[in-house]
Amino acid sequence: MNKIEEIKKKIRDLKLKQKMTTGRLEWNDIQREIDILNNKLKQLETDKPQYGK
């Protein structure tokens, strides 16, 4: 599994965990992790060479 797929899986897992969370502070911590992973994902996708252009 490549890096991008790995990050997408982590984001899905965190969102599921976030739905089951009742505490506001814990929810915010999970959201922060999701935001960090989304930024990493964007960075990886922009570093990829664009084929066909």
All heavy atoms as atom14 arrays in JSON, in Angstrom:
{
  "sequence": "MNKIEEIKKKIRDLKLKQKMTTGRLEWNDIQREIDILNNKLKQLETDKPQYGK",
  "atom14_mask": [
    [1, 1, 1, 1, 1, 1, 1, 1, 0, 0, 0, 0, 0, 0],
    [1, 1, 1, 1, 1, 1, 1, 1, 0, 0, 0, 0, 0, 0],
    [1, 1, 1, 1, 1, 1, 1, 1, 1, 0, 0, 0, 0, 0],
    [1, 1, 1, 1, 1, 1, 1, 1, 0, 0, 0, 0, 0, 0],
    [1, 1, 1, 1, 1, 1, 1, 1, 1, 0, 0, 0, 0, 0],
    [1, 1, 1, 1, 1, 1, 1, 1, 1, 0, 0, 0, 0, 0],
    [1, 1, 1, 1, 1, 1, 1, 1, 0, 0, 0, 0, 0, 0],
    [1, 1, 1, 1, 1, 1, 1, 1, 1, 0, 0, 0, 0, 0],
    [1, 1, 1, 1, 1, 1, 1, 1, 1, 0, 0, 0, 0, 0],
    [1, 1, 1, 1, 1, 1, 1, 1, 1, 0, 0, 0, 0, 0],
    [1, 1, 1, 1, 1, 1, 1, 1, 0, 0, 0, 0, 0, 0],
    [1, 1, 1, 1, 1, 1, 1, 1, 1, 1, 1, 0, 0, 0],
    [1, 1, 1, 1, 1, 1, 1, 1, 0, 0, 0, 0, 0, 0],
    [1, 1, 1, 1, 1, 1, 1, 1, 0, 0, 0, 0, 0, 0],
    [1, 1, 1, 1, 1, 1, 1, 1, 1, 0, 0, 0, 0, 0],
    [1, 1, 1, 1, 1, 1, 1, 1, 0, 0, 0, 0, 0, 0],
    [1, 1, 1, 1, 1, 1, 1, 1, 1, 0, 0, 0, 0, 0],
    [1, 1, 1, 1, 1, 1, 1, 1, 1, 0, 0, 0, 0, 0],
    [1, 1, 1, 1, 1, 1, 1, 1, 1, 0, 0, 0, 0, 0],
    [1, 1, 1, 1, 1, 1, 1, 1, 0, 0, 0, 0, 0, 0],
    [1, 1, 1, 1, 1, 1, 1, 0, 0, 0, 0, 0, 0, 0],
    [1, 1, 1, 1, 1, 1, 1, 0, 0, 0, 0, 0, 0, 0],
    [1, 1, 1, 1, 0, 0, 0, 0, 0, 0, 0, 0, 0, 0],
    [1, 1, 1, 1, 1, 1, 1, 1, 1, 1, 1, 0, 0, 0],
    [1, 1, 1, 1, 1, 1, 1, 1, 0, 0, 0, 0, 0, 0],
    [1, 1, 1, 1, 1, 1, 1, 1, 1, 0, 0, 0, 0, 0],
    [1, 1, 1, 1, 1, 1, 1, 1, 1, 1, 1, 1, 1, 1],
    [1, 1, 1, 1, 1, 1, 1, 1, 0, 0, 0, 0, 0, 0],
    [1, 1, 1, 1, 1, 1, 1, 1, 0, 0, 0, 0, 0, 0],
    [1, 1, 1, 1, 1, 1, 1, 1, 0, 0, 0, 0, 0, 0],
    [1, 1, 1, 1, 1, 1, 1, 1, 1, 0, 0, 0, 0, 0],
    [1, 1, 1, 1, 1, 1, 1, 1, 1, 1, 1, 0, 0, 0],
    [1, 1, 1, 1, 1, 1, 1, 1, 1, 0, 0, 0, 0, 0],
    [1, 1, 1, 1, 1, 1, 1, 1, 0, 0, 0, 0, 0, 0],
    [1, 1, 1, 1, 1, 1, 1, 1, 0, 0, 0, 0, 0, 0],
    [1, 1, 1, 1, 1, 1, 1, 1, 0, 0, 0, 0, 0, 0],
    [1, 1, 1, 1, 1, 1, 1, 1, 0, 0, 0, 0, 0, 0],
    [1, 1, 1, 1, 1, 1, 1, 1, 0, 0, 0, 0, 0, 0],
    [1, 1, 1, 1, 1, 1, 1, 1, 0, 0, 0, 0, 0, 0],
    [1, 1, 1, 1, 1, 1, 1, 1, 1, 0, 0, 0, 0, 0],
    [1, 1, 1, 1, 1, 1, 1, 1, 0, 0, 0, 0, 0, 0],
    [1, 1, 1, 1, 1, 1, 1, 1, 1, 0, 0, 0, 0, 0],
    [1, 1, 1, 1, 1, 1, 1, 1, 1, 0, 0, 0, 0, 0],
    [1, 1, 1, 1, 1, 1, 1, 1, 0, 0, 0, 0, 0, 0],
    [1, 1, 1, 1, 1, 1, 1, 1, 1, 0, 0, 0, 0, 0],
    [1, 1, 1, 1, 1, 1, 1, 0, 0, 0, 0, 0, 0, 0],
    [1, 1, 1, 1, 1, 1, 1, 1, 0, 0, 0, 0, 0, 0],
    [1, 1, 1, 1, 1, 1, 1, 1, 1, 0, 0, 0, 0, 0],
    [1, 1, 1, 1, 1, 1, 1, 0, 0, 0, 0, 0, 0, 0],
    [1, 1, 1, 1, 1, 1, 1, 1, 1, 0, 0, 0, 0, 0],
    [1, 1, 1, 1, 1, 1, 1, 1, 1, 1, 1, 1, 0, 0],
    [1, 1, 1, 1, 0, 0, 0, 0, 0, 0, 0, 0, 0, 0],
    [1, 1, 1, 1, 1, 1, 1, 1, 1, 0, 0, 0, 0, 0]
  ],
  "atom14_positions": [
    [[0.86, -1.19, 0.0], [0.0, 0.0, 0.0], [0.89, 1.24, 0.0], [1.81, 1.35, 0.79], [-0.9, -0.03, 1.24], [-1.98, 0.98, 1.2], [-3.36, 0.76, 2.34], [-2.7, -0.01, 3.76], [0.0, 0.0, 0.0], [0.0, 0.0, 0.0], [0.0, 0.0, 0.0], [0.0, 0.0, 0.0], [0.0, 0.0, 0.0], [0.0, 0.0, 0.0]],
    [[0.61, 2.15, -0.91], [1.45, 3.34, -0.97], [1.06, 4.37, 0.09], [0.08, 4.22, 0.8], [1.44, 3.95, -2.38], [0.09, 4.5, -2.76], [-0.79, 4.65, -1.93], [-0.08, 4.81, -4.02], [0.0, 0.0, 0.0], [0.0, 0.0, 0.0], [0.0, 0.0, 0.0], [0.0, 0.0, 0.0], [0.0, 0.0, 0.0], [0.0, 0.0, 0.0]],
    [[1.86, 5.4, 0.19], [1.72, 6.41, 1.23], [0.35, 7.11, 1.2], [-0.27, 7.31, 2.23], [2.85, 7.43, 1.04], [3.21, 8.21, 2.24], [4.31, 7.54, 2.99], [4.98, 8.5, 3.94], [5.09, 7.93, 5.25], [0.0, 0.0, 0.0], [0.0, 0.0, 0.0], [0.0, 0.0, 0.0], [0.0, 0.0, 0.0], [0.0, 0.0, 0.0]],
    [[-0.12, 7.46, 0.0], [-1.39, 8.18, -0.13], [-2.55, 7.31, 0.36], [-3.41, 7.78, 1.11], [-1.6, 8.62, -1.6], [-0.58, 9.7, -1.95], [-3.01, 9.14, -1.82], [-0.58, 10.14, -3.39], [0.0, 0.0, 0.0], [0.0, 0.0, 0.0], [0.0, 0.0, 0.0], [0.0, 0.0, 0.0], [0.0, 0.0, 0.0], [0.0, 0.0, 0.0]],
    [[-2.56, 6.04, -0.04], [-3.62, 5.13, 0.4], [-3.6, 4.93, 1.91], [-4.64, 4.85, 2.55], [-3.48, 3.76, -0.3], [-3.68, 3.83, -1.8], [-5.06, 4.3, -2.19], [-6.04, 3.88, -1.56], [-5.16, 5.11, -3.13], [0.0, 0.0, 0.0], [0.0, 0.0, 0.0], [0.0, 0.0, 0.0], [0.0, 0.0, 0.0], [0.0, 0.0, 0.0]],
    [[-2.39, 4.88, 2.46], [-2.22, 4.72, 3.9], [-2.83, 5.9, 4.65], [-3.55, 5.73, 5.64], [-0.72, 4.65, 4.2], [-0.33, 3.66, 5.26], [1.17, 3.54, 5.35], [1.77, 2.85, 4.52], [1.75, 4.18, 6.26], [0.0, 0.0, 0.0], [0.0, 0.0, 0.0], [0.0, 0.0, 0.0], [0.0, 0.0, 0.0], [0.0, 0.0, 0.0]],
    [[-2.54, 7.11, 4.19], [-3.06, 8.32, 4.84], [-4.58, 8.38, 4.71], [-5.28, 8.71, 5.67], [-2.39, 9.59, 4.25], [-0.91, 9.61, 4.64], [-3.09, 10.85, 4.74], [-0.12, 10.73, 4.01], [0.0, 0.0, 0.0], [0.0, 0.0, 0.0], [0.0, 0.0, 0.0], [0.0, 0.0, 0.0], [0.0, 0.0, 0.0], [0.0, 0.0, 0.0]],
    [[-5.12, 8.03, 3.54], [-6.57, 8.04, 3.35], [-7.25, 7.06, 4.31], [-8.31, 7.35, 4.85], [-6.93, 7.7, 1.9], [-6.68, 8.83, 0.94], [-7.08, 8.46, -0.47], [-6.85, 9.62, -1.42], [-7.23, 9.28, -2.8], [0.0, 0.0, 0.0], [0.0, 0.0, 0.0], [0.0, 0.0, 0.0], [0.0, 0.0, 0.0], [0.0, 0.0, 0.0]],
    [[-6.65, 5.9, 4.52], [-7.2, 4.91, 5.43], [-7.2, 5.44, 6.86], [-8.17, 5.31, 7.6], [-6.43, 3.6, 5.36], [-7.04, 2.51, 6.22], [-6.2, 1.25, 6.19], [-6.76, 0.13, 7.03], [-7.41, 0.46, 8.26], [0.0, 0.0, 0.0], [0.0, 0.0, 0.0], [0.0, 0.0, 0.0], [0.0, 0.0, 0.0], [0.0, 0.0, 0.0]],
    [[-6.1, 6.1, 7.26], [-6.01, 6.68, 8.61], [-7.1, 7.74, 8.81], [-7.72, 7.8, 9.87], [-4.64, 7.32, 8.84], [-3.55, 6.34, 9.17], [-2.26, 7.07, 9.47], [-1.09, 6.14, 9.62], [0.17, 6.88, 9.83], [0.0, 0.0, 0.0], [0.0, 0.0, 0.0], [0.0, 0.0, 0.0], [0.0, 0.0, 0.0], [0.0, 0.0, 0.0]],
    [[-7.32, 8.56, 7.78], [-8.35, 9.61, 7.87], [-9.73, 8.98, 8.04], [-10.52, 9.41, 8.88], [-8.3, 10.53, 6.63], [-7.02, 11.37, 6.65], [-9.53, 11.43, 6.58], [-6.78, 12.16, 5.38], [0.0, 0.0, 0.0], [0.0, 0.0, 0.0], [0.0, 0.0, 0.0], [0.0, 0.0, 0.0], [0.0, 0.0, 0.0], [0.0, 0.0, 0.0]],
    [[-10.02, 7.93, 7.26], [-11.32, 7.23, 7.39], [-11.49, 6.67, 8.8], [-12.56, 6.81, 9.4], [-11.41, 6.1, 6.37], [-11.93, 6.53, 5.02], [-12.35, 5.34, 4.18], [-11.33, 4.32, 4.03], [-10.39, 4.32, 3.08], [-10.35, 5.28, 2.2], [-9.51, 3.34, 3.03], [0.0, 0.0, 0.0], [0.0, 0.0, 0.0], [0.0, 0.0, 0.0]],
    [[-10.44, 6.03, 9.31], [-10.51, 5.45, 10.65], [-10.74, 6.52, 11.71], [-11.54, 6.35, 12.64], [-9.24, 4.66, 10.97], [-9.1, 3.4, 10.12], [-10.11, 2.99, 9.5], [-7.99, 2.85, 10.08], [0.0, 0.0, 0.0], [0.0, 0.0, 0.0], [0.0, 0.0, 0.0], [0.0, 0.0, 0.0], [0.0, 0.0, 0.0], [0.0, 0.0, 0.0]],
    [[-10.04, 7.65, 11.58], [-10.2, 8.74, 12.55], [-11.61, 9.34, 12.5], [-12.19, 9.66, 13.53], [-9.15, 9.83, 12.31], [-7.75, 9.51, 12.8], [-6.76, 10.55, 12.29], [-7.69, 9.43, 14.31], [0.0, 0.0, 0.0], [0.0, 0.0, 0.0], [0.0, 0.0, 0.0], [0.0, 0.0, 0.0], [0.0, 0.0, 0.0], [0.0, 0.0, 0.0]],
    [[-12.16, 9.47, 11.3], [-13.51, 10.02, 11.18], [-14.54, 9.1, 11.83], [-15.48, 9.57, 12.46], [-13.86, 10.27, 9.7], [-13.19, 11.51, 9.15], [-13.63, 11.82, 7.75], [-12.97, 13.1, 7.27], [-13.41, 13.47, 5.93], [0.0, 0.0, 0.0], [0.0, 0.0, 0.0], [0.0, 0.0, 0.0], [0.0, 0.0, 0.0], [0.0, 0.0, 0.0]],
    [[-14.33, 7.8, 11.68], [-15.22, 6.84, 12.34], [-15.11, 6.96, 13.85], [-16.13, 6.99, 14.57], [-14.82, 5.41, 11.94], [-15.74, 4.7, 10.97], [-15.17, 3.35, 10.58], [-17.13, 4.55, 11.53], [0.0, 0.0, 0.0], [0.0, 0.0, 0.0], [0.0, 0.0, 0.0], [0.0, 0.0, 0.0], [0.0, 0.0, 0.0], [0.0, 0.0, 0.0]],
    [[-13.89, 7.04, 14.34], [-13.64, 7.19, 15.79], [-14.28, 8.48, 16.29], [-14.86, 8.53, 17.37], [-12.13, 7.19, 16.03], [-11.74, 7.26, 17.49], [-10.23, 7.25, 17.63], [-9.82, 7.47, 19.06], [-8.37, 7.59, 19.2], [0.0, 0.0, 0.0], [0.0, 0.0, 0.0], [0.0, 0.0, 0.0], [0.0, 0.0, 0.0], [0.0, 0.0, 0.0]],
    [[-14.17, 9.54, 15.47], [-14.7, 10.85, 15.84], [-16.23, 10.78, 15.99], [-16.79, 11.4, 16.88], [-14.31, 11.85, 14.76], [-14.54, 13.28, 15.13], [-14.06, 14.22, 14.04], [-14.21, 13.93, 12.87], [-13.48, 15.32, 14.44], [0.0, 0.0, 0.0], [0.0, 0.0, 0.0], [0.0, 0.0, 0.0], [0.0, 0.0, 0.0], [0.0, 0.0, 0.0]],
    [[-16.9, 10.01, 15.13], [-18.36, 9.88, 15.22], [-18.8, 9.22, 16.51], [-19.87, 9.5, 17.02], [-18.88, 9.07, 14.03], [-18.93, 9.85, 12.75], [-19.51, 9.02, 11.64], [-19.48, 9.8, 10.34], [-19.96, 8.99, 9.22], [0.0, 0.0, 0.0], [0.0, 0.0, 0.0], [0.0, 0.0, 0.0], [0.0, 0.0, 0.0], [0.0, 0.0, 0.0]],
    [[-17.95, 8.34, 17.04], [-18.3, 7.62, 18.26], [-17.86, 8.35, 19.53], [-18.14, 7.91, 20.63], [-17.67, 6.23, 18.23], [-18.27, 5.33, 17.17], [-17.58, 3.7, 17.25], [-16.38, 3.77, 15.95], [0.0, 0.0, 0.0], [0.0, 0.0, 0.0], [0.0, 0.0, 0.0], [0.0, 0.0, 0.0], [0.0, 0.0, 0.0], [0.0, 0.0, 0.0]],
    [[-17.19, 9.48, 19.36], [-16.66, 10.22, 20.5], [-17.73, 11.11, 21.11], [-18.48, 11.77, 20.39], [-15.46, 11.09, 20.05], [-14.48, 10.23, 19.51], [-14.88, 11.87, 21.19], [0.0, 0.0, 0.0], [0.0, 0.0, 0.0], [0.0, 0.0, 0.0], [0.0, 0.0, 0.0], [0.0, 0.0, 0.0], [0.0, 0.0, 0.0], [0.0, 0.0, 0.0]],
    [[-17.79, 11.12, 22.43], [-18.77, 11.98, 23.11], [-18.11, 13.23, 23.69], [-18.75, 14.27, 23.8], [-19.47, 11.21, 24.24], [-18.48, 10.68, 25.12], [-20.31, 10.08, 23.68], [0.0, 0.0, 0.0], [0.0, 0.0, 0.0], [0.0, 0.0, 0.0], [0.0, 0.0, 0.0], [0.0, 0.0, 0.0], [0.0, 0.0, 0.0], [0.0, 0.0, 0.0]],
    [[-16.85, 13.14, 24.05], [-16.16, 14.28, 24.66], [-15.72, 15.31, 23.64], [-15.17, 14.98, 22.6], [0.0, 0.0, 0.0], [0.0, 0.0, 0.0], [0.0, 0.0, 0.0], [0.0, 0.0, 0.0], [0.0, 0.0, 0.0], [0.0, 0.0, 0.0], [0.0, 0.0, 0.0], [0.0, 0.0, 0.0], [0.0, 0.0, 0.0], [0.0, 0.0, 0.0]],
    [[-15.99, 16.56, 23.92], [-15.66, 17.65, 22.99], [-14.14, 17.8, 22.81], [-13.68, 18.01, 21.69], [-16.26, 18.97, 23.53], [-16.17, 20.11, 22.58], [-17.13, 19.9, 21.43], [-16.94, 20.93, 20.43], [-17.22, 20.78, 19.16], [-17.73, 19.66, 18.73], [-17.03, 21.76, 18.31], [0.0, 0.0, 0.0], [0.0, 0.0, 0.0], [0.0, 0.0, 0.0]],
    [[-13.38, 17.69, 23.89], [-11.93, 17.84, 23.78], [-11.33, 16.73, 22.93], [-10.46, 16.98, 22.09], [-11.28, 17.85, 25.17], [-11.5, 19.11, 26.0], [-10.92, 18.93, 27.4], [-10.88, 20.31, 25.32], [0.0, 0.0, 0.0], [0.0, 0.0, 0.0], [0.0, 0.0, 0.0], [0.0, 0.0, 0.0], [0.0, 0.0, 0.0], [0.0, 0.0, 0.0]],
    [[-11.79, 15.52, 23.15], [-11.29, 14.39, 22.36], [-11.65, 14.56, 20.88], [-10.86, 14.29, 20.0], [-11.88, 13.08, 22.9], [-11.24, 11.85, 22.29], [-11.8, 10.55, 22.85], [-12.6, 10.59, 23.8], [-11.43, 9.52, 22.3], [0.0, 0.0, 0.0], [0.0, 0.0, 0.0], [0.0, 0.0, 0.0], [0.0, 0.0, 0.0], [0.0, 0.0, 0.0]],
    [[-12.88, 15.06, 20.62], [-13.33, 15.3, 19.25], [-12.4, 16.3, 18.57], [-11.99, 16.1, 17.43], [-14.76, 15.83, 19.27], [-15.43, 15.82, 17.93], [-16.21, 14.85, 17.42], [-15.38, 16.86, 16.94], [-16.65, 15.21, 16.16], [-16.16, 16.42, 15.84], [-14.74, 18.1, 16.87], [-16.31, 17.2, 14.68], [-14.89, 18.87, 15.71], [-15.68, 18.41, 14.64]],
    [[-12.04, 17.36, 19.29], [-11.14, 18.38, 18.74], [-9.75, 17.81, 18.46], [-9.13, 18.17, 17.46], [-11.03, 19.58, 19.69], [-12.28, 20.44, 19.67], [-13.05, 20.41, 18.71], [-12.49, 21.19, 20.73], [0.0, 0.0, 0.0], [0.0, 0.0, 0.0], [0.0, 0.0, 0.0], [0.0, 0.0, 0.0], [0.0, 0.0, 0.0], [0.0, 0.0, 0.0]],
    [[-9.26, 16.94, 19.35], [-7.95, 16.32, 19.13], [-7.96, 15.47, 17.86], [-7.03, 15.5, 17.07], [-7.56, 15.45, 20.33], [-7.2, 16.27, 21.55], [-6.93, 17.48, 21.4], [-7.2, 15.7, 22.66], [0.0, 0.0, 0.0], [0.0, 0.0, 0.0], [0.0, 0.0, 0.0], [0.0, 0.0, 0.0], [0.0, 0.0, 0.0], [0.0, 0.0, 0.0]],
    [[-9.04, 14.71, 17.68], [-9.15, 13.87, 16.49], [-9.23, 14.74, 15.24], [-8.6, 14.45, 14.23], [-10.39, 12.94, 16.59], [-10.2, 11.95, 17.75], [-10.6, 12.18, 15.29], [-11.44, 11.15, 18.1], [0.0, 0.0, 0.0], [0.0, 0.0, 0.0], [0.0, 0.0, 0.0], [0.0, 0.0, 0.0], [0.0, 0.0, 0.0], [0.0, 0.0, 0.0]],
    [[-9.99, 15.83, 15.32], [-10.12, 16.74, 14.17], [-8.76, 17.33, 13.81], [-8.43, 17.47, 12.63], [-11.13, 17.85, 14.49], [-11.41, 18.76, 13.31], [-11.99, 18.02, 12.12], [-12.91, 17.22, 12.27], [-11.47, 18.27, 10.94], [0.0, 0.0, 0.0], [0.0, 0.0, 0.0], [0.0, 0.0, 0.0], [0.0, 0.0, 0.0], [0.0, 0.0, 0.0]],
    [[-7.98, 17.67, 14.81], [-6.64, 18.22, 14.57], [-5.77, 17.2, 13.83], [-5.06, 17.55, 12.88], [-6.0, 18.62, 15.91], [-4.88, 19.61, 15.76], [-4.43, 20.16, 17.11], [-5.48, 20.88, 17.8], [-6.0, 20.53, 18.99], [-5.53, 19.49, 19.64], [-6.96, 21.22, 19.55], [0.0, 0.0, 0.0], [0.0, 0.0, 0.0], [0.0, 0.0, 0.0]],
    [[-5.85, 15.94, 14.25], [-5.1, 14.86, 13.58], [-5.55, 14.72, 12.13], [-4.72, 14.56, 11.23], [-5.32, 13.53, 14.3], [-4.3, 13.21, 15.34], [-4.51, 11.81, 15.9], [-4.1, 10.84, 15.24], [-5.1, 11.71, 16.98], [0.0, 0.0, 0.0], [0.0, 0.0, 0.0], [0.0, 0.0, 0.0], [0.0, 0.0, 0.0], [0.0, 0.0, 0.0]],
    [[-6.86, 14.78, 11.91], [-7.41, 14.66, 10.55], [-6.89, 15.81, 9.69], [-6.48, 15.6, 8.54], [-8.95, 14.64, 10.58], [-9.45, 13.33, 11.19], [-9.53, 14.83, 9.17], [-10.94, 13.29, 11.46], [0.0, 0.0, 0.0], [0.0, 0.0, 0.0], [0.0, 0.0, 0.0], [0.0, 0.0, 0.0], [0.0, 0.0, 0.0], [0.0, 0.0, 0.0]],
    [[-6.87, 17.02, 10.23], [-6.38, 18.18, 9.48], [-4.92, 18.01, 9.1], [-4.52, 18.31, 7.97], [-6.56, 19.46, 10.3], [-8.02, 19.85, 10.46], [-8.87, 19.36, 9.67], [-8.32, 20.64, 11.37], [0.0, 0.0, 0.0], [0.0, 0.0, 0.0], [0.0, 0.0, 0.0], [0.0, 0.0, 0.0], [0.0, 0.0, 0.0], [0.0, 0.0, 0.0]],
    [[-4.1, 17.51, 10.03], [-2.68, 17.29, 9.76], [-2.52, 16.26, 8.64], [-1.73, 16.45, 7.71], [-1.94, 16.84, 11.05], [-1.86, 18.0, 12.04], [-0.55, 16.3, 10.72], [-1.42, 17.6, 13.44], [0.0, 0.0, 0.0], [0.0, 0.0, 0.0], [0.0, 0.0, 0.0], [0.0, 0.0, 0.0], [0.0, 0.0, 0.0], [0.0, 0.0, 0.0]],
    [[-3.29, 15.17, 8.72], [-3.2, 14.13, 7.69], [-3.67, 14.66, 6.33], [-3.09, 14.32, 5.3], [-4.02, 12.9, 8.1], [-3.42, 12.07, 9.22], [-4.4, 11.0, 9.68], [-2.12, 11.42, 8.8], [0.0, 0.0, 0.0], [0.0, 0.0, 0.0], [0.0, 0.0, 0.0], [0.0, 0.0, 0.0], [0.0, 0.0, 0.0], [0.0, 0.0, 0.0]],
    [[-4.71, 15.49, 6.33], [-5.19, 16.07, 5.07], [-4.12, 16.94, 4.44], [-3.93, 16.94, 3.22], [-6.47, 16.88, 5.29], [-7.7, 16.02, 5.25], [-7.76, 15.04, 4.52], [-8.69, 16.37, 6.05], [0.0, 0.0, 0.0], [0.0, 0.0, 0.0], [0.0, 0.0, 0.0], [0.0, 0.0, 0.0], [0.0, 0.0, 0.0], [0.0, 0.0, 0.0]],
    [[-3.4, 17.71, 5.27], [-2.32, 18.54, 4.75], [-1.2, 17.69, 4.16], [-0.65, 18.02, 3.11], [-1.76, 19.46, 5.84], [-2.73, 20.58, 6.19], [-3.59, 20.92, 5.39], [-2.6, 21.13, 7.37], [0.0, 0.0, 0.0], [0.0, 0.0, 0.0], [0.0, 0.0, 0.0], [0.0, 0.0, 0.0], [0.0, 0.0, 0.0], [0.0, 0.0, 0.0]],
    [[-0.86, 16.59, 4.83], [0.17, 15.68, 4.31], [-0.27, 15.1, 2.97], [0.51, 14.98, 2.04], [0.43, 14.53, 5.29], [1.31, 14.88, 6.44], [1.59, 13.64, 7.27], [2.33, 13.99, 8.54], [2.53, 12.81, 9.39], [0.0, 0.0, 0.0], [0.0, 0.0, 0.0], [0.0, 0.0, 0.0], [0.0, 0.0, 0.0], [0.0, 0.0, 0.0]],
    [[-1.56, 14.74, 2.9], [-2.11, 14.16, 1.69], [-2.02, 15.16, 0.53], [-1.6, 14.81, -0.57], [-3.56, 13.76, 1.94], [-4.25, 12.92, 0.89], [-3.55, 11.58, 0.72], [-5.7, 12.69, 1.28], [0.0, 0.0, 0.0], [0.0, 0.0, 0.0], [0.0, 0.0, 0.0], [0.0, 0.0, 0.0], [0.0, 0.0, 0.0], [0.0, 0.0, 0.0]],
    [[-2.41, 16.41, 0.78], [-2.32, 17.45, -0.25], [-0.89, 17.62, -0.72], [-0.62, 17.76, -1.9], [-2.85, 18.78, 0.29], [-4.35, 18.86, 0.34], [-4.79, 20.2, 0.87], [-6.27, 20.21, 1.18], [-6.68, 21.4, 1.91], [0.0, 0.0, 0.0], [0.0, 0.0, 0.0], [0.0, 0.0, 0.0], [0.0, 0.0, 0.0], [0.0, 0.0, 0.0]],
    [[0.04, 17.62, 0.23], [1.46, 17.78, -0.09], [1.94, 16.64, -0.98], [2.61, 16.87, -1.98], [2.29, 17.83, 1.2], [3.73, 18.21, 0.98], [3.89, 19.61, 0.43], [3.22, 20.53, 0.88], [4.75, 19.78, -0.53], [0.0, 0.0, 0.0], [0.0, 0.0, 0.0], [0.0, 0.0, 0.0], [0.0, 0.0, 0.0], [0.0, 0.0, 0.0]],
    [[1.57, 15.41, -0.63], [1.98, 14.25, -1.43], [1.37, 14.3, -2.83], [2.03, 13.97, -3.81], [1.56, 12.94, -0.74], [2.41, 12.51, 0.44], [1.77, 11.31, 1.13], [3.83, 12.19, 0.03], [0.0, 0.0, 0.0], [0.0, 0.0, 0.0], [0.0, 0.0, 0.0], [0.0, 0.0, 0.0], [0.0, 0.0, 0.0], [0.0, 0.0, 0.0]],
    [[0.11, 14.72, -2.92], [-0.56, 14.76, -4.22], [0.01, 15.86, -5.11], [0.05, 15.7, -6.32], [-2.07, 14.92, -4.04], [-2.72, 13.64, -3.54], [-4.19, 13.78, -3.27], [-4.7, 14.91, -3.13], [-4.85, 12.73, -3.16], [0.0, 0.0, 0.0], [0.0, 0.0, 0.0], [0.0, 0.0, 0.0], [0.0, 0.0, 0.0], [0.0, 0.0, 0.0]],
    [[0.48, 16.96, -4.53], [1.06, 18.02, -5.35], [2.5, 17.68, -5.74], [2.99, 18.17, -6.73], [1.02, 19.4, -4.64], [1.69, 19.28, -3.38], [-0.37, 19.89, -4.43], [0.0, 0.0, 0.0], [0.0, 0.0, 0.0], [0.0, 0.0, 0.0], [0.0, 0.0, 0.0], [0.0, 0.0, 0.0], [0.0, 0.0, 0.0], [0.0, 0.0, 0.0]],
    [[3.16, 16.83, -4.96], [4.52, 16.41, -5.3], [4.54, 15.39, -6.42], [5.57, 15.19, -7.06], [5.22, 15.8, -4.06], [5.57, 16.86, -3.03], [5.48, 18.06, -3.36], [5.92, 16.48, -1.9], [0.0, 0.0, 0.0], [0.0, 0.0, 0.0], [0.0, 0.0, 0.0], [0.0, 0.0, 0.0], [0.0, 0.0, 0.0], [0.0, 0.0, 0.0]],
    [[3.4, 14.73, -6.66], [3.31, 13.71, -7.71], [3.49, 14.38, -9.07], [2.92, 15.44, -9.32], [1.93, 13.06, -7.69], [1.9, 11.71, -7.07], [0.61, 10.96, -7.29], [-0.64, 11.78, -7.46], [-1.86, 11.02, -7.38], [0.0, 0.0, 0.0], [0.0, 0.0, 0.0], [0.0, 0.0, 0.0], [0.0, 0.0, 0.0], [0.0, 0.0, 0.0]],
    [[4.22, 13.76, -9.97], [4.33, 14.33, -11.33], [2.98, 14.2, -12.05], [2.28, 13.2, -11.88], [5.39, 13.46, -12.0], [5.48, 12.23, -11.2], [5.04, 12.58, -9.82], [0.0, 0.0, 0.0], [0.0, 0.0, 0.0], [0.0, 0.0, 0.0], [0.0, 0.0, 0.0], [0.0, 0.0, 0.0], [0.0, 0.0, 0.0], [0.0, 0.0, 0.0]],
    [[2.63, 15.21, -12.8], [1.38, 15.2, -13.54], [1.63, 14.62, -14.93], [2.32, 15.21, -15.74], [0.82, 16.63, -13.67], [0.47, 17.27, -12.36], [-0.71, 16.59, -11.68], [-1.67, 16.24, -12.32], [-0.61, 16.39, -10.38], [0.0, 0.0, 0.0], [0.0, 0.0, 0.0], [0.0, 0.0, 0.0], [0.0, 0.0, 0.0], [0.0, 0.0, 0.0]],
    [[1.08, 13.45, -15.19], [1.27, 12.8, -16.48], [0.23, 13.28, -17.47], [-0.89, 13.59, -17.11], [1.18, 11.27, -16.34], [2.28, 10.71, -15.49], [2.02, 10.23, -14.21], [3.58, 10.69, -15.93], [3.03, 9.73, -13.41], [4.61, 10.19, -15.15], [4.32, 9.71, -13.9], [5.33, 9.23, -13.11], [0.0, 0.0, 0.0], [0.0, 0.0, 0.0]],
    [[0.62, 13.36, -18.72], [-0.31, 13.74, -19.76], [-0.49, 15.23, -19.91], [-1.38, 15.69, -20.61], [0.0, 0.0, 0.0], [0.0, 0.0, 0.0], [0.0, 0.0, 0.0], [0.0, 0.0, 0.0], [0.0, 0.0, 0.0], [0.0, 0.0, 0.0], [0.0, 0.0, 0.0], [0.0, 0.0, 0.0], [0.0, 0.0, 0.0], [0.0, 0.0, 0.0]],
    [[0.32, 16.03, -19.26], [0.2, 17.48, -19.36], [1.43, 18.08, -19.98], [2.49, 17.57, -19.9], [-0.05, 18.12, -18.0], [-1.43, 17.82, -17.49], [-1.74, 18.69, -16.31], [-3.17, 18.46, -15.89], [-3.61, 19.3, -14.84], [0.0, 0.0, 0.0], [0.0, 0.0, 0.0], [0.0, 0.0, 0.0], [0.0, 0.0, 0.0], [0.0, 0.0, 0.0]]
  ]
}
